[in-house]
Amino acid sequence: KGCGYHLDLFVVGVMLGVCSVMGLPWFVAATVLSISHVNSLKLESECSAPGEQPKFLGIREQRFTGLMIFTLMGCSVFMTSVLKFIPMPVLYGVFLYMGASSLRGIQFFDRLRLFGMPAKHQPDFIYLRHVPLRKVHLFTIIQLSCLILLWVIKTSRAAIVFPMMVLALVFIRKLLDLIFTKRELSWLDDLMPEWKKKKLEDAAQEEEHSIIAEEEGIVQVPLEGHYNLIILGPLNKTRIPTEVT
C-alpha cells in the first residue's frame, strides 16, 4: 500500500510546518508502532515442519485498527489524570518488547548477527549469494557507525542539529558509490523485501534450467507405476530406470 504510506508521510510533513509556525511540539513517525501494526496485519502460512519458514500469503484488508489507534491517541489528551498512575517501567517494557519483536526480518539486524555466526550456519540470504562477506560486513559497519553517531548527537546538547545530520546521511549514501559497485548496492540497499528477491531469483533459475533442458531435448514423461520415461531427443533413444515395477 505505497500510496497510503506516502499520504501518511505527507500529512506528517504538513503538520511539521504547522507546528513550527504555531510553536507546538513536532510530530514524528512512530516507526516501532507502524512496523508492529503492519506485522500484525500479515497473513502467513502455518509451519508444519521444524525450521520451516512461514510463507507470506497476503494482508488483512481493514481500516479499523488504524482508526482506533489514532482515536485512542486523541482521547489520551483527556485521560492524563488516569494515565499518570501507570508506572514508567511498564511503558518502557512495552516499548522495549515492541521494538525487539519488530527487529525480525530487518536486513540490518540480520547482517549484525552475521558477525558472530560461522559460515556454515549462515542463513540463505539473497545478498550473500552475490556480495562477498567482507563487503557485507563493511556495509554493516558503516551503517552502525552512522546510527551510533545519530544517537550520540540526539542525546547531547547538539540535538538541535539532528535533522541536519539526518540530511547528511543522503551524502554519505552517495559516497558509498566509491566503495561499493552498483551491483553490490542493489543487493545490500534495495527497497524490495528479502523474501521477494529470493523468490524472484529462484523462479528465474528454475525457468533457466527448464530452458536448458528443452534445448538439450530432454523430456521427462510421467507414467503409471514407480518410474518415469526419459526421452533423449538428439539421440532418439528411450531409457527406463532399472527400478521399474
N, C-alpha and C positions, 0 to 999 in steps of 0.2 A: 504494500500500500504506500508506494513512494509519494503520491500526491498528498496523502494525509499527513505524513511526516513533514513534508515541505510546508504545508499550511501551518502546522504547529510551530515550526521554526520562524515562519513569517509573523505569526501573532506574537511570539516571544520577542522578536526584533522590534516590532511596533511598540510593544509595552516598555521595552528598554528606553526608547526615545521619550515616551510619555512620562515614565517615572523620572527620567533625568531632568526634564523640564519642570516637573512639579516637586522635585526634591524627595521623592519616595524611594523606598528600597528597590533594588533591581530584581527582576525575575531571572531565574536561572533554570536551565533544562534539568529536570530530575532524571539523571541518567540511570541510576540504580532502580528507581521506581519504574521507569519506562522499560528497561530490559526485563525486569521481573514480570511486568504486566504482559509483555509480548510473549515471553516464555510460557506463561500460564494459558495463553490462547492457542498454543500449538497443539496439533493433533499428531500423535506418534503411535507407531505400531507397538504392540506388546512384545517384549523379549521372551522368546521361548527356549533359547539355548544359552548356556552360561557364556558370558563375554560377548554376546551378540549385541550390536548397537541398534537402538530403535531407529526406524525409518520415519522420515518426515512425511506426513500424509496431507496436511493442509492446515487451515486456520479456522477456528470457530468464529464465524461471522456474527458479531453482535456489537452493540454500542452501549449496552447497559453499564458495564463496569467502568468505562471511561467517564460516563456521565456521573455515576455515583462517586468516583474518586474526587472529581473537582467540586461536586456538590458538598461533600463532607469537608473538603478543604476550605470552602467558603463558610460553612457552618462553624468551623473551628474558631472563627473570629468571635463568635458569640458564646463560645464554650470555654473561654480562658479560665473562668473561675473553677471549672471542674478539671481541666487538663493540667492545672498546676500541681495537682496531687499525684500525678504519675511520676515516679522516680526517674531521674535522668539515666541511671544504668539500664533501666528497662528499654528506654528509647535507643540507647547506644547498642544494646544487644539486638534489637530488631533490625536496625540499620546494618549492623555487622553481619547478621545472618543473610539479609537480602543481598548485600554486596558479595559475600562469599559464594552464595548459591548462584549468582549470575555470572561468575567467572568461567563456568564450564562452557566450552565451545568458543571462547575468545582466543584468537590466534596468538596474541601477545602473551597471555598466560600460559598457553601450551608451549610456546617457544622458551619461556623461562624454565619450565620443567625439564626441558631437554638438556640443560647444563649438568644436572646430576643423574642423567639416565644413560646407561650403556647403550651402545649402538644396536645390539640385538634385541633390546627391549623397547626401542622407539616405535611408536605407532606409525601407521602408513599414512603420514601427512602428505598432501599433494605437493607441497613446496619442497619436501625432502627428496622427491624424485627428480627435481630439475635444478636445484640450487645446492652447492656444496655446503656441508655442515658448518664449516668455519665462517662462510659468508652469512649463514643464518644466525650464528652467534654474534657476529659483528653487528648485524642489523638490530638484534635484540638489545645489545649493549648500548647502542646509540639511542634507541627508544627509551630504555630505562634511565639513561643519563638525563634526557630531556624531561622525563616525568619527575625525577628527583629534583631537578633544577626548578621546575614549576612549583613543586610542593614547598621548597625552601623559600622561594620568593613569596608565595601566598601566606606563609606563616611568619614572615618577617615584617619589618616596618616599611619595606618597599612593596607592599602588597598592592599599592595603588597603580603600579606599572604592570600588574599581572595581565590585563588584556593586551598590552603591547607585546609581552613575551609570548602569549598565545599566537599573536600575529607573526612573530619571528619564526615560529615553527614552520610556516609556509616556506620561508627562505632556506631553513635547514633541510626541509624535504627536497628542495630544488638542488641543494649541494650534494645530496646523495647520488645524483646522476653522475657525479665524478668518481664515485667509489664503486657503484654497482652498475651493471648493464641494465638496459631497459627490460630485457627478458627476465632477469632476476627480480627486478622490482615489480614486474607484472605478477609474479607468483607470491612475493612477500608482502606487497602493499596493494592488494586488489580488494575492491568492494564486494566481489562475488563471494558468497559463503564457501567454506571449505568443502562441505559435503556436496555442493552443487558442482564445483570444479572437478572433484574426483569422479562424480557420476558422469559428467560430460566426457572426461578423458577415457574412462573405462568403456563408455559406449563407442567412442571413436576408435579405440583399439580393437574392440570386437568387430566393428564394421571393416576395419583394415584387414583383420585376419580372414574374415569371410570373403573379401575381395580377392585376397591372395589365393585362398582355396579355390575360388571359382576360376581364376586364371590358370591354376595348375590342373584344373579339370578333375578335382577330387570331389566326389559327391557321395554322401552317406545316405542310404535309403533304409529307413527303419522297417523291419519285417517282424512278423509274429514269432514269438519264441524268445530266446536269450541271445540273439546275435543281430548284428547289423550287416547289410550287404554293402560292401565298399566297391565302387566302380571307379577304376582308374581310366580317365578319358584318353590321355595321349597314347597309352599302351593298349587300350581297348581290351583290358583283361578284367576278370572278376575274381576277387579274393574273399574267401569266407573264413573267419577265425576258426581255430580248431575246437573251441569250447562250444560248438554248436550242439543244441539238444533238439 
